[in-house]
């Protein structure tokens, strides 16, 4: 069985995509990825 938290997160993001549109979610995910990458770079220092 897969990770239930990941399943819920996937379902939640798909629900939001339906509500606000795919383009807005792509931008959100891109910004979220940049934020995570920035945090990782800070931890390395």
FENLINGI-V719768 format. One record per helix or strand of 2 or more residues. SS is the DSSP state (H for helix, E for strand). FROM is the first residue (numbers start at 1). LEN is the number of residues. If there is no record, write none. Layout:
# FENLINGI-V719768
<<SS	FROM	LEN> <SS	FROM	LEN>>
This chain:
# FENLINGI-V719768
<<H	4	17> <H	22	23>>
